[in-house]
Amino acid sequence: MSKHNQEVRDINGVVILDKASGSSSNYVLQQVKRLFCAKKAGHTGSLDPLASGLLPICLGQATKVAQFLLDDDKRYFVRAKFGQVSSTGDSEGKVVNFGSTNGIDESSIKATLSQFIGDINQVPPMYSALKRNGTPLYKLARKGIEIERSPRPVTVHKINFLGLEEAIVSLDVSCSKGTYIRTLVEDIGKSLGCGGHVIELRRTGFAHLDLIGSKTYEQLSKLKEQNL
């Protein structure tokens, strides 16, 4: 234990992490904090465990700028399955069939997407980290408790249609902070009358950052080994 304490150091900077799918944002934050033996660390804008991509991690004094990064726009690559809905809005929840995808094609999807560009109101999902009386909503949702959530204004700058194959659509979305892509997909699915849920989500842009300048945890570990 004493050896570990000796290793902890004041280190300042921002690590542009490419988070892998399957881990919580807090888990990878602790991994990076240990890797750099940092005394203080924080992430900017958590990603769902299912989601991968950009997760800036602030070390030391850089944690003071985390709030500024949180306020910036985001960009996502998303794959969504039409015809089914999920209890969580993504493939980790209970998935059930919802509506027919007959007639759902590129033109009908593009026409619907146009309705969601600009300033819109979103009802935050129950499976989110938003808190009610100090308790995260997802903890209530896991107990089967659903509470009323007020719609919140968000801005969707752009939705690019990338392709459609076997009721799975690929989209490129640029949006403001606070936008829930799971909710956006659910609302698009409802508008099409078939339902929809996220099966893949990757954050490809965050403020002025993109994936080109990012590193996976495995890459960071190798770099550390090389420097020893």
NUGU-315111 format. One record per residue: x, y, z of N, C-alpha, C in turn. Coordinates in steps of 0.1 Angstrom, whole numbers, always signed. Example, Ala and Ser with C-alpha at 12.3 -4.5 7.8 and 13.67 -1.06 7.14 Angstrom:
# residues 2
(pt (+132,-57,+78),(+123,-45,+78),(+132,-33,+78));
(pt (+128,-22,+71),(+137,-11,+71),(+129,+0,+79));
***
This chain:
# residues 228
(pt (+8,-12,+0),(+0,+0,+0),(+9,+13,+0));
(pt (+20,+12,+8),(+28,+24,+9),(+35,+27,-4));
(pt (+38,+16,-12),(+45,+17,-25),(+35,+25,-34));
(pt (+22,+21,-33),(+12,+27,-42),(+11,+42,-39));
(pt (+11,+45,-26),(+10,+59,-22),(+22,+67,-27));
(pt (+34,+61,-27),(+46,+68,-32),(+45,+71,-47));
(pt (+38,+62,-54),(+37,+64,-68),(+27,+75,-73));
(pt (+17,+77,-64),(+7,+88,-68),(+14,+101,-69));
(pt (+10,+108,-80),(+17,+121,-83),(+7,+131,-88));
(pt (+12,+143,-87),(+5,+155,-93),(+8,+155,-108));
(pt (-2,+151,-116),(+0,+151,-131),(-12,+159,-137));
(pt (-9,+168,-146),(-19,+176,-152),(-20,+174,-167));
(pt (-32,+173,-172),(-34,+172,-186),(-47,+165,-190));
(pt (-50,+164,-203),(-62,+158,-207),(-58,+146,-216));
(pt (-63,+134,-212),(-61,+122,-220),(-73,+120,-229));
(pt (-71,+120,-242),(-82,+118,-252),(-84,+103,-254));
(pt (-92,+97,-246),(-94,+83,-246),(-105,+78,-256));
(pt (-102,+67,-263),(-112,+61,-272),(-117,+49,-263));
(pt (-128,+51,-257),(-134,+41,-247),(-139,+29,-255));
(pt (-136,+17,-250),(-142,+5,-256),(-156,+3,-252));
(pt (-164,-4,-260),(-177,-8,-256),(-177,-18,-245));
(pt (-186,-18,-236),(-187,-28,-226),(-183,-23,-212));
(pt (-176,-12,-211),(-172,-7,-198),(-179,+6,-194));
(pt (-181,+8,-181),(-187,+21,-177),(-176,+32,-178));
(pt (-181,+44,-179),(-171,+56,-180),(-163,+57,-167));
(pt (-169,+54,-156),(-162,+55,-143),(-151,+44,-142));
(pt (-154,+32,-147),(-145,+21,-147),(-132,+25,-154));
(pt (-134,+30,-167),(-122,+34,-175),(-115,+46,-169));
(pt (-122,+55,-163),(-116,+66,-156),(-106,+61,-145));
(pt (-111,+52,-137),(-102,+46,-126),(-90,+39,-132));
(pt (-92,+32,-143),(-81,+25,-150),(-70,+35,-154));
(pt (-75,+46,-161),(-65,+56,-166),(-59,+63,-154));
(pt (-66,+66,-144),(-61,+73,-132),(-50,+64,-126));
(pt (-52,+51,-125),(-41,+42,-120),(-30,+41,-129));
(pt (-32,+41,-142),(-22,+39,-152),(-12,+51,-151));
(pt (-17,+63,-149),(-9,+75,-148),(-5,+78,-133));
(pt (-9,+70,-124),(-7,+72,-109),(-11,+86,-106));
(pt (-22,+91,-111),(-27,+104,-109),(-34,+106,-96));
(pt (-31,+117,-89),(-38,+120,-76),(-52,+124,-78));
(pt (-55,+130,-90),(-69,+135,-92),(-72,+133,-107));
(pt (-85,+128,-109),(-89,+126,-123),(-104,+127,-124));
(pt (-109,+131,-136),(-123,+132,-138),(-126,+131,-153));
(pt (-138,+126,-157),(-141,+125,-171),(-151,+136,-175));
(pt (-153,+139,-187),(-162,+149,-192),(-173,+143,-200));
(pt (-184,+141,-194),(-196,+136,-202),(-195,+121,-204));
(pt (-201,+114,-195),(-200,+99,-195),(-207,+93,-207));
(pt (-202,+82,-211),(-208,+74,-222),(-214,+61,-216));
(pt (-226,+57,-222),(-232,+44,-217),(-222,+33,-219));
(pt (-223,+22,-211),(-214,+11,-212),(-214,+5,-227));
(pt (-225,+5,-233),(-226,+0,-247),(-218,+9,-257));
(pt (-218,+22,-254),(-212,+31,-263),(-196,+31,-262));
(pt (-190,+34,-274),(-176,+35,-275),(-172,+49,-279));
(pt (-159,+52,-280),(-155,+65,-286),(-149,+75,-276));
(pt (-150,+88,-280),(-143,+98,-273),(-148,+100,-259));
(pt (-138,+99,-250),(-141,+102,-236),(-129,+110,-230));
(pt (-129,+123,-231),(-117,+131,-226),(-117,+129,-210));
(pt (-105,+125,-206),(-102,+123,-191),(-92,+134,-187));
(pt (-97,+142,-177),(-89,+153,-172),(-81,+149,-159));
(pt (-68,+151,-159),(-60,+148,-148),(-55,+160,-141));
(pt (-55,+160,-127),(-50,+171,-119),(-57,+184,-122));
(pt (-50,+195,-124),(-55,+208,-126),(-65,+209,-138));
(pt (-63,+200,-147),(-72,+200,-159),(-86,+197,-156));
(pt (-89,+191,-144),(-103,+188,-140),(-111,+201,-139));
(pt (-104,+212,-137),(-111,+225,-136),(-117,+230,-150));
(pt (-112,+224,-161),(-117,+228,-174),(-128,+218,-179));
(pt (-130,+208,-171),(-140,+197,-175),(-153,+203,-179));
(pt (-158,+213,-171),(-171,+218,-173),(-172,+225,-186));
(pt (-161,+231,-191),(-162,+238,-204),(-163,+228,-215));
(pt (-156,+217,-214),(-158,+206,-224),(-172,+200,-224));
(pt (-178,+199,-212),(-191,+193,-211),(-201,+202,-219));
(pt (-199,+215,-220),(-209,+223,-226),(-208,+223,-242));
(pt (-198,+216,-247),(-196,+216,-261),(-204,+206,-269));
(pt (-205,+208,-282),(-212,+199,-291),(-206,+185,-292));
(pt (-214,+175,-296),(-209,+161,-297),(-213,+156,-311));
(pt (-206,+146,-315),(-209,+139,-328),(-209,+124,-326));
(pt (-218,+117,-332),(-220,+103,-330),(-222,+95,-343));
(pt (-217,+83,-343),(-220,+73,-353),(-230,+64,-346));
(pt (-242,+61,-352),(-251,+53,-345),(-257,+43,-355));
(pt (-259,+30,-351),(-267,+20,-358),(-279,+17,-350));
(pt (-291,+17,-357),(-303,+15,-350),(-311,+4,-357));
(pt (-318,-4,-349),(-327,-14,-355),(-341,-10,-354));
(pt (-348,-9,-366),(-362,-6,-366),(-370,-18,-365));
(pt (-383,-16,-360),(-392,-27,-359),(-393,-33,-345));
(pt (-383,-28,-336),(-383,-33,-322),(-380,-22,-313));
(pt (-385,-23,-301),(-381,-13,-290),(-375,-20,-279));
(pt (-368,-13,-270),(-360,-18,-259),(-364,-11,-246));
(pt (-364,-18,-235),(-367,-12,-222),(-356,-1,-218));
(pt (-344,-2,-224),(-334,+7,-221),(-331,+17,-232));
(pt (-337,+14,-244),(-334,+22,-256),(-322,+17,-264));
(pt (-316,+6,-259),(-305,+0,-266),(-306,-15,-265));
(pt (-296,-22,-270),(-297,-36,-271),(-294,-43,-258));
(pt (-291,-36,-247),(-288,-42,-234),(-301,-44,-227));
(pt (-312,-38,-231),(-325,-40,-224),(-333,-51,-230));
(pt (-345,-52,-225),(-355,-62,-230),(-360,-57,-243));
(pt (-358,-65,-254),(-362,-61,-267),(-374,-68,-271));
(pt (-384,-61,-276),(-397,-67,-281),(-400,-61,-295));
(pt (-407,-69,-303),(-412,-64,-316),(-422,-53,-313));
(pt (-422,-43,-323),(-431,-32,-321),(-440,-29,-333));
(pt (-434,-27,-344),(-442,-24,-356),(-436,-29,-369));
(pt (-443,-30,-379),(-438,-35,-392),(-428,-25,-398));
(pt (-418,-30,-405),(-408,-22,-412),(-411,-21,-427));
(pt (-423,-27,-431),(-426,-27,-445),(-428,-12,-449));
(pt (-422,-8,-461),(-423,+5,-465),(-413,+15,-459));
(pt (-405,+10,-450),(-395,+18,-444),(-383,+18,-453));
(pt (-380,+29,-460),(-369,+29,-469),(-361,+42,-468));
(pt (-351,+44,-476),(-343,+56,-475),(-351,+69,-475));
(pt (-360,+70,-485),(-368,+82,-486),(-377,+85,-474));
(pt (-383,+75,-469),(-392,+77,-457),(-384,+80,-445));
(pt (-372,+74,-443),(-363,+77,-432),(-358,+91,-433));
(pt (-353,+95,-445),(-348,+109,-446),(-359,+120,-444));
(pt (-371,+117,-448),(-382,+126,-446),(-384,+128,-431));
(pt (-384,+117,-424),(-386,+117,-409),(-374,+124,-402));
(pt (-362,+121,-406),(-350,+127,-400),(-351,+142,-400));
(pt (-356,+148,-411),(-357,+162,-412),(-365,+169,-401));
(pt (-375,+161,-396),(-383,+166,-385),(-375,+168,-372));
(pt (-364,+161,-371),(-357,+161,-358),(-344,+170,-359));
(pt (-343,+178,-369),(-331,+187,-370),(-335,+201,-366));
(pt (-326,+206,-357),(-329,+220,-351),(-332,+218,-337));
(pt (-339,+228,-331),(-342,+228,-317),(-354,+219,-314));
(pt (-352,+209,-306),(-363,+199,-303),(-363,+197,-287));
(pt (-374,+192,-283),(-376,+188,-269),(-375,+173,-267));
(pt (-367,+169,-257),(-365,+154,-255),(-369,+151,-240));
(pt (-376,+140,-239),(-378,+135,-225),(-367,+126,-222));
(pt (-359,+129,-212),(-347,+120,-208),(-352,+106,-205));
(pt (-344,+96,-209),(-348,+82,-206),(-346,+79,-191));
(pt (-354,+69,-187),(-353,+64,-173),(-339,+58,-171));
(pt (-334,+51,-181),(-320,+46,-180),(-310,+57,-183));
(pt (-309,+66,-174),(-299,+77,-175),(-293,+80,-161));
(pt (-283,+88,-161),(-276,+92,-149),(-282,+104,-142));
(pt (-292,+110,-149),(-299,+121,-142),(-304,+117,-129));
(pt (-304,+126,-119),(-308,+123,-106),(-321,+129,-102));
(pt (-329,+122,-94),(-341,+127,-88),(-340,+125,-73));
(pt (-339,+136,-65),(-337,+136,-51),(-324,+128,-47));
(pt (-314,+130,-55),(-301,+124,-53),(-299,+110,-58));
(pt (-310,+104,-63),(-308,+90,-68),(-308,+90,-83));
(pt (-298,+84,-90),(-298,+83,-104),(-311,+76,-110));
(pt (-316,+81,-120),(-328,+75,-126),(-327,+60,-129));
(pt (-315,+56,-134),(-313,+42,-138),(-314,+33,-126));
(pt (-311,+37,-114),(-313,+29,-103),(-328,+27,-99));
(pt (-336,+37,-102),(-350,+36,-100),(-356,+26,-111));
(pt (-351,+28,-123),(-356,+20,-134),(-353,+5,-132));
(pt (-341,+2,-126),(-338,-12,-124),(-348,-18,-114));
(pt (-354,-10,-105),(-363,-15,-95),(-378,-15,-101));
(pt (-379,-11,-114),(-392,-11,-120),(-400,+2,-118));
(pt (-393,+12,-112),(-400,+24,-109),(-398,+34,-121));
(pt (-409,+40,-126),(-408,+50,-136),(-414,+63,-131));
(pt (-407,+74,-132),(-412,+87,-128),(-413,+96,-139));
(pt (-422,+106,-138),(-424,+115,-149),(-411,+124,-151));
(pt (-407,+126,-163),(-396,+135,-166),(-400,+146,-175));
(pt (-395,+158,-172),(-399,+170,-180),(-391,+170,-193));
(pt (-397,+174,-204),(-389,+175,-217),(-379,+186,-215));
(pt (-367,+183,-222),(-356,+193,-221),(-352,+197,-235));
(pt (-349,+210,-237),(-346,+215,-250),(-331,+211,-254));
(pt (-330,+205,-266),(-316,+202,-271),(-316,+206,-286));
(pt (-304,+206,-292),(-303,+210,-306),(-296,+199,-314));
(pt (-303,+195,-324),(-296,+185,-333),(-292,+193,-346));
(pt (-279,+194,-347),(-274,+203,-358),(-275,+196,-372));
(pt (-273,+183,-372),(-272,+175,-385),(-274,+160,-382));
(pt (-282,+154,-391),(-283,+139,-391),(-280,+135,-406));
(pt (-269,+128,-408),(-266,+123,-421),(-270,+108,-422));
(pt (-278,+105,-432),(-282,+91,-435),(-270,+84,-441));
(pt (-265,+73,-436),(-254,+66,-441),(-257,+53,-448));
(pt (-269,+47,-444),(-272,+34,-451),(-283,+27,-444));
(pt (-290,+18,-451),(-300,+10,-445),(-299,-5,-450));
(pt (-298,-14,-441),(-297,-28,-445),(-304,-37,-435));
(pt (-314,-44,-440),(-322,-53,-431),(-327,-47,-419));
(pt (-334,-35,-421),(-340,-27,-410),(-331,-21,-400));
(pt (-318,-21,-404),(-308,-15,-395),(-303,-2,-403));
(pt (-305,+9,-397),(-300,+22,-403),(-288,+27,-396));
(pt (-279,+33,-404),(-266,+39,-399),(-267,+54,-401));
(pt (-264,+61,-390),(-266,+76,-390),(-253,+83,-385));
(pt (-251,+95,-389),(-241,+103,-383),(-248,+116,-378));
(pt (-247,+118,-364),(-255,+128,-358),(-245,+138,-351));
(pt (-248,+151,-353),(-241,+162,-346),(-251,+169,-338));
(pt (-248,+171,-325),(-258,+176,-316),(-252,+184,-304));
(pt (-261,+191,-297),(-257,+198,-285),(-255,+189,-273));
(pt (-249,+195,-263),(-248,+187,-250),(-261,+184,-245));
(pt (-262,+172,-238),(-275,+168,-232),(-284,+161,-241));
(pt (-280,+159,-254),(-288,+151,-263),(-287,+136,-261));
(pt (-298,+129,-259),(-297,+115,-257),(-300,+108,-271));
(pt (-290,+101,-276),(-291,+95,-289),(-301,+83,-288));
(pt (-302,+76,-277),(-312,+66,-275),(-326,+71,-277));
(pt (-328,+83,-270),(-342,+89,-271),(-344,+94,-285));
(pt (-334,+99,-292),(-336,+104,-306),(-340,+92,-315));
(pt (-333,+81,-313),(-336,+69,-321),(-350,+64,-318));
(pt (-354,+64,-305),(-368,+59,-302),(-378,+68,-308));
(pt (-376,+82,-308),(-385,+91,-313),(-386,+90,-328));
(pt (-375,+88,-335),(-375,+86,-349),(-383,+73,-353));
(pt (-381,+62,-345),(-388,+50,-347),(-403,+51,-345));
(pt (-407,+59,-335),(-421,+61,-332),(-427,+69,-344));
(pt (-420,+79,-349),(-425,+87,-360),(-427,+79,-373));
(pt (-418,+69,-374),(-420,+60,-386),(-431,+49,-384));
(pt (-435,+48,-371),(-445,+38,-368),(-441,+24,-365));
(pt (-427,+22,-365),(-422,+9,-364),(-414,+7,-351));
(pt (-410,+18,-344),(-402,+17,-333),(-387,+15,-336));
(pt (-378,+17,-327),(-364,+15,-329),(-356,+16,-317));
(pt (-344,+10,-317),(-335,+11,-306),(-321,+10,-311));
(pt (-312,+15,-303),(-297,+16,-306),(-291,+3,-305));
(pt (-283,-2,-315),(-275,-14,-313),(-260,-11,-314));
(pt (-257,+1,-318),(-242,+5,-318),(-242,+20,-317));
(pt (-233,+25,-308),(-232,+39,-306),(-217,+42,-304));
(pt (-212,+52,-311),(-198,+56,-310),(-197,+71,-311));
(pt (-191,+77,-301),(-189,+91,-301),(-176,+95,-309));
(pt (-178,+101,-320),(-167,+104,-329),(-162,+118,-329));
(pt (-169,+127,-322),(-165,+141,-321),(-169,+147,-308));
(pt (-161,+155,-302),(-163,+161,-289),(-156,+175,-289));
(pt (-164,+185,-289),(-159,+199,-290),(-150,+199,-303));
(pt (-137,+203,-302),(-128,+204,-313),(-120,+191,-315));
(pt (-124,+181,-307),(-116,+168,-307),(-122,+158,-316));
(pt (-114,+149,-322),(-120,+138,-329),(-111,+125,-326));
(pt (-116,+114,-332),(-109,+101,-329),(-95,+100,-334));
(pt (-91,+108,-343),(-77,+108,-349),(-67,+110,-338));
(pt (-70,+119,-329),(-60,+122,-318),(-62,+114,-305));
(pt (-71,+104,-306),(-74,+96,-294),(-65,+83,-293));
(pt (-65,+77,-281),(-58,+65,-278),(-67,+56,-270));
(pt (-67,+43,-273),(-74,+33,-265),(-66,+30,-252));
(pt (-72,+24,-243),(-65,+21,-230),(-53,+12,-233));
(pt (-55,+2,-242),(-44,-7,-245),(-32,+0,-251));
(pt (-35,+10,-260),(-24,+18,-266),(-17,+27,-255));
(pt (-25,+32,-246),(-19,+40,-235),(-10,+31,-226));
(pt (-14,+19,-224),(-6,+9,-216),(+7,+6,-222));
(pt (+6,+4,-236),(+18,+1,-243),(+28,+12,-243));
(pt (+23,+24,-244),(+31,+36,-244),(+38,+38,-231));
(pt (+31,+35,-220),(+37,+35,-207),(+48,+25,-205));
(pt (+46,+13,-210),(+56,+3,-209),(+69,+7,-217));
(pt (+67,+13,-228),(+78,+17,-236),(+86,+28,-230));
(pt (+80,+36,-221),(+87,+47,-215),(+94,+43,-202));
(pt (+91,+31,-197),(+97,+26,-185),(+112,+23,-187));
***
